[in-house]
Amino acid sequence: MKKRPLGFLVLVIFALVGAACMSWLAQSSDNPSSPAPPDDDNGVGRQETSDHQHPAVRHQNDNNGSAAQAGGEPVTADSDANRRQPGIRGQPAPSLQIDRWYNLPPGAKSTDVADYRGKVVYLYGFQSWCPGCHRYGFPTLTELIKRYKDNDEVVFLAVQTTFEGFSTNTPQRAKATADRYGLGIPVGHDGSANQPSTVMRRYRTGGTPWTVIIDPEGTVRFNDFHIQPAAAVAMIDRLLAGNDL
């Protein structure tokens, strides 16, 4: 048998190694399980990783008006999905109509935003499993409660607005979460597998966490995923003073 020159064998080895590398690169670029880049560690991060958006809002944000709706119709500028913007700023605050409450005043069986007409109401919507709720929402809530603890003109309410994870975001978990943060304010639970949160629908929230600030006349003056404590204080103080925003 005739021996192959050494140079020929080296070329064959290089060819095999090159083919293996090209195959590995192709698989890596197509592999959906490759880890995503980490979130920015600036206290905000990507909204999808810290907040739990309502499916309608998530659908609109993901598709940006170009993909198909659930029924197969394209999303256009005039479609309901494209027109839906979270929140009801500038509108009267709807009734909560919640049956499950914790930390109510003695003798009270329920509470609602209309009970606090003439006061500023800070309404906080959460889910017990929502990372953004624990990372931003609850720290802001507890800081504001501490600041206004001696001011009877500012009222704080928290509601677990469950629209997903029904076996986890239960009434019992709402109470456990309230206890975890030492909340002495009324804490409600709204939503089940048979009836997702109706508070979310009435307030057209974008998901959780969701903060609503209501002025003494009962009008929603702020609603969004997050508000910085300093911004919330400035807004509440202006509303208490009767100044327009």
N, C-alpha and C positions, 0 to 999 in steps of 0.2 A: 504494500500500500504506500503510495507516494505521500510524503510528509508535506503539510501545509507550511508556508513561510510564516515566521513569527509575526510579521507585520499584518498578514491577512487575519490571523487570530485576534490581534488587538483591534482591528477595524470591526470584526464581528462583535466583540464584547462591547465596544462603544455604541454600536447600533442597537444592541439589545437593551442596554442601560437607557439610551435616549428614548426608545419606544416605551419603556416602563415609566419613565418620568412624564412623558406626554400623556399617557393614560391616566396617571395619578392626578395630574393637574386638571384634566377634563372632568374627572369624577368629583374633585373637590369643588369646582365651580358650579356643578349642577346639584350638589348635595344639599337638600333643603334642611338638613339637620345641623349644618354648620352654625356655630354660635354667632349670635348677632352682636354688634359692637355694644359696649356697656353704655348705660345712660350717663348723661352729663351729671357730675356730682356737684351741682350748684344749687341744690335745694329745690329744683324744679323737675328736671329730667323730662323724658318724653311723656306726654299726657297719657298715652295708651298704657304705659307701664305703671303709672302711679294712680290713675283714676279709673273708675269703671263707668264707661260711657253707656248711655242708653242705646240699644241696637239701632234705632232710627238715626240717631246722631252719628254713631260709628259708621253706619252705612253711607251717610252723606259725606262724612269726612274722608273715608277711604276711597270713594268713587269720584268725588269732586265733580259730580254732575255729568259723568261720561259713561258709567257702567250701567248695568241693567237693574231694575227694581226686582223685587221678589216675584212679581207676576210676569216678568220677562219684558216689560215695557222699558224703553230707554228713558233715563232721567234727563229731562229737559229743563230749560230755565223756568218753565211754567208748571212743572210737576210739583205735587205736594211734598215729596221728599226733599226737593231742592229748595222749596220755599220755607221749610220748617227751620226756624231758628230757635234755639233753646231760650227759655226764660219768658217772663211776662213783665219786664220792667216798664213802669209807667201805668200799669193796670191795677185795679183793686185786688188785694190779696184774697184768694179764695178760701173758703172754709176748709179746715183740715179733715174733719169728720173721721176721727180716729177713735177706736174703742179701747185699744190697749195702751195704757199709760203707766209709768212708774214715777215715783217721787212727786206725786201731786200733793197740794196742800191738804191738811186734814179735812175730811168731809167731802172733798171734791172727787167726782167720779170721772170727769173728763175736763178738757180744756180746749180752747180754740183761739185763733188770732183775734177774733172779734171781742174776746173778753178783755183785750188789752188796748182798746181804742184810746187814744190820747197818749200812748207810750210808744217808744221805739222798740220794735220786736226784731230780734236776731234769731232767725230760723235756720237750723243746720240739719241737712239731710246726709245720712251716712249709711253704710253697710258694714257689718262687723268684720268682713273679710277684705275690705277695700284698703290697699296699701296707702293710697293718698289720704284717706281719712285719718289714718294714724300718723302719717308723716307730716301732714300740714294742717288738716281740718281741726282735729281735736286739740293740738297745741295752741292754735289760734283761739279756739273757743274757750279753753281754760284760762288763757291769758286775759281775754276780754271779760270773762266772768269775774276774775279777780279784780280787774280795774274798776268795774261798775258794781261791785258787791254792795256798796252802800247807797246806790242810786236806784230808787224804786221806779224811776221813769224809763229804765231800760230792762227789757224782759228777754230771757233766753229760753228757747225751746229746741230740743233735738228730736229728730224722728228717723228711725231706721226705715228707709224707703226701699224695700226689697223688690228687686225686679229680676234677680238671678240668684243662683245658689240658695234655693229655698230651704234646703235641708241644713244649711249652715247659718244663714242670716235669719235666725229664728227670733221670736220674742224673748226667749231665755237668753240668747246671745246679746240682744239689745240691752237687757238689764245687766248682764255681766260686763259689757263694754262700759256702761255708765258707771258701774262700781269701780272698774279698773281706773277710770280717770277721776273718781271721787266727785262725780257730778251730783249736785243737789238740785238741779233744775228738772222740770218735767221732761221725761224721755218717753217717746211713743214708738210704737211699731206699726207699720202699715205695709201690707203685701203678703201674699201667699202664692203657692203654685197655681191655685184656682183663680186668684185675683191679684195680679201684680199691683204694686203700689198705685193707688189712685191719687195720692198726693203728687206723685211725679207727673201724672197726666194733667192735673189741674194747674200745677205750676210750670208745666212743660220743662222740667229739669233736664239737663244734659246727661245726668248720671249721678255718680257719687265720687267725692264729696260735692255737695251743692249748698251754697250759702245764699240766703235771702235776707235782705234788710228791708223792713217795712216801716214807713214813717207814721207819726201819730194819727194821721188821717186815714190810715189803712191802705196806703198805696205802696206798691213794691218799688223801691228806689234803687235796689241793687240785687242782681242775681248772677252767679257765675261759679265755676269750679273752686276758685281760690280767691281770697282777699288777704293782703298782708295786714297784720295787726295795726300798724300805724295808719294805714289807709282806712281801716274800719273805724278806728277811734276818731279820725278826722271827720268821717261821714256821720257817725252817730252824734258827735258833739254839735255839728252844724244842724242836724235835724232837731236836736234838743233845744237849740237856740232859736229854732223857727226860721233858719236861713235856707234859701234854695241851694240846691247842689249845682 
